[in-house]
């Protein structure tokens, strides 16, 4: 069992598959990015690997630009939800398995939100203790 204590820290192990696409954001993600519902933003999915090269978790980053300049990060809320089919496949869990979702808002030097990260952590492998 792993314990997440700093959601904004860089991942110290390997990186697996990555994908990048433009998506329309709604609700909380749009609000946190400071854009209107339906705005199209960059969405990068990054597979983070354990030292033994198994998938540990996935980071989904929503940003206005493909390479946001980040000055500081603030861990946001933590929630739980069932894994969607694509997420389950990346994480090696059954569809509907419970994921812990930790949001991190990354701010630019001018104080505006530059990116929102969602860390998708399989609940049977992770605990979250943010200080």
N, C-alpha and C positions, 0 to 999 in steps of 0.2 A: 504494500500500500504506500503510495506516494502522498506527500503533503505539500500543497501549494501555499507558500507564505508571501510571495511577491509576484503578483500577476504581471507586472510591468518589466520584470527582469528578462534579459535575453536567455534563450534556451541554450543550455551548455552542451547538448549532445547533437547528434546528426539531424539533418533535414531530409525528408523524403520528397514525395511528389508535391508539386506546386501547380496551381492553376490560376489564371487571371482572366476576368471578364468584366463587362460593364453590366450593372444590374440597377433596377429601380428600387429605391428604398422607401419604406413606409414606417410609420409609428415611431417607436423609441429610437431606432437607428437614425432616421431622418432628423428627429429632434436633437439628438446628441451631436450630430454633424452640423447642425444649423442650416439644413436645407429643407426645401418644401417636400411634402409627401409626393412620391412619384419621380423625384429627381434621380437621374442616372449617375452612378458613381462607380469607381473602381472597386472590385471585390477580388481579393486574393485569398486563396485557401492554401495553407501550408501544413503539411504533415510533419509533426515533430516526432523524432525517433528516440527510443531508449538506447542505452549503451549497447544492447544486444540487437539493435536494428529493428525492433518491433515498434509498431506505432504506439506512441504514448498518448498523444492528444492532437487535436487539430486547432489551428488558429485561423479564424476568418477575419480579415481586415477590410473594413469599408473606408475608403478615403476619397477625397475630392480629386486627388492627383495620383498618378501611379507611384511616385516616390515622394511621399510627404516629408517635409522637414519638421522634425519633432524637437521641441524644447523640453517639455516635461510631460509626465503621464500621471493619471489619477485612476486608481481602481474604482470601478463603479459597483453596480449591484451584482449579486450572485443569485442564480435561480436554478431550477431543474426542469427538464422537459424530456419527452421521448425522442430518441434518435430517428431522424428521417432516413429513408433508404440510402441516399448517397453518403450521408454522414456515417451510417452504420457500416457501410462497405469500407470506407476509409479507416475507420477505427477498429474493424474486426469484431464488431459486436452485433447482436441480433437487432433487427428493426424493432423499434419500440423500447429498447433498453434505455435506462435512465442516464441522461447526461447532465453533469453540472455545467452551467454556463456562467462564466465570469467575464464581465465587460470591463474594458480598460479604455478610457478616453485619452487620446494623445493630443496635446495642444502645441500649436506653432508658437514661435517667439512673440507674435503679436497678440497672443492670448486666445485666438480663435481655434476651434476644434479642427485638427488636421486629419485625424483618423479615429475610428472606433474599432477595437479588437474584441472579438468574442472567442474566448478560449473554451473549446468543447472537450470536456474531460469525462471519460467513462466513470460513473459513480462507483462501480465495483473496484476501481483501481486508484481512485483519488479521494482525498479529503482537502478541504479548503479552510485555511486559517489566516485570514488577512488582518494585519494590525493597523 
